[in-house]
Structures are given as C-alpha cells and as structure tokens.
Amino acid sequence: MLINMLTCKVIRHDNQCTLLFATMIVTRRFSLTNFAIATSALCFQVFVLYPWHKQLDKNFQELKNEHLRILRGGEEARMAELKEIREGLSGLKQIKSRRS
C-alpha cells in the first residue's frame, strides 16, 4: 500500500495508479526471472561445462599421443620391410653378377 500511495502522488487517478503499480510488479518479476536464468546458466557453465571441457582436452591429448605412437610403429615396420627388400635385391644382384 505504501508503494501504491507513493505512485499515486504522481498520478491522481486510481485506475492509472493501479495500472502503473501492476506494470512495476511485472517489470520487477521479469528482471528477477532474467537474473535467475542468467545465474543458473553461469553456474552450469562454471561447474559442469568447464570441468567437462578440461576432461575432453585431456582425452584428446591422450588420443593424439596414442595415434602418434601407432604412426611411429607403422613407420618403423615399413622402414624395416624396405630394408629387407633392399637386402634381398642386393643379394639377387650379387647372385646375378656371379653368374655373369
């Protein structure tokens, strides 16, 4: 009633005073609702998404390291196979040169 009385000093008509008071209440509720939504969104980002992001970064780094390890192993196997092929070719060349 106090807020209603203060508002009515500016506007003397009772209908306009009630409308203005109702508008103030609705505006305040929208502001509080907006604040509650923004606060809960920030809490979700800080306490859920950020730690999950850190865990994903850690998992991606582990996956990258595993991928590099497998690539190196494949490269070493390929180089060993090429070495065997070269040795086999050089052995065949030596046999061919002996026959000639």
N, C-alpha and C positions, 0 to 999 in steps of 0.2 A: 504494500500500500504506500510505503514511503517513496519508492521509485515512481509509482503512479502519480503521487502528488507532485513530485519534482518535475515530471514530464508535463503535467497539466498546467504548470505555471506558464510554460511557453505557449501551449495550445489550450485554449479555454473550452473548446467543445469536447464533450465527454466521448463521443464516437471516435473522433480523431485521436484523442488521448489513448483510448483502448487499442486502436489500430497501431499507433506508434509503439506502445508498450509490447504488443504481441510481436511486432517486427523486431524489436530489440532482443526479445527472448529467442526467436528463431535464428537471428543472426549470431547470437552468442552460442546457441547449440551447434550451428554449423561450424563455428570456429573451434569449439571443443571437440567435435567429431573429427574435423580435419587434423587437429593436434594429436588425437588418439591414433588415428590411422598412420600419420607420419611417424609417430613414436614407435608404434608396433613394427612398421616397415624397417626403420633404422635398427631396432633390436634384432629383427630377423636377419638383416644383413651382417650385423656385427657378430652375433652369436651362432649363426647357422652357416651362412654362405661363406664368410671369411675363413673359418677353420676348414670347411669342405674344400675351398679353393686351395688352401695350403696342402691338404691331403692329395688332391688331384695333381698339384705340381710335383709332389714327392713321387707319386706313382708314375707320372710321365717321365720323370728323370730316370727312375729305375728301368722303365721300358726302353728308354733311349740307350742306356748303358747295356742292357741285355741285347738289344739289336746290334749295337756296335761290336759286342763280343762275338756274336754269331757271324757278323760280316767278316771280322778278322779271322775267325776259324775257317770260314769258307775260302777266304783269300789264301790262307796258308795251305789248305788242302789243294787248291788249284795250282799254286806255285810248286808244290811237291809233285803233283801229277805232271806238270810241264817239265820239271827236272827229269822225271823218269822217262818221259817221251824223248827228250833231248839225248839222254844217255843211251836209250835204245836206238835212236837214229845214228848216233856216233858209233855205236857198236856195229850197226849194219854197214856203215860206210867203211869201217875198218875191215870187215869181212869181205866186202866188195873189192876193196883195194888189194887185199891179199890174193884174191882170185885173179886179179888182172895182171 
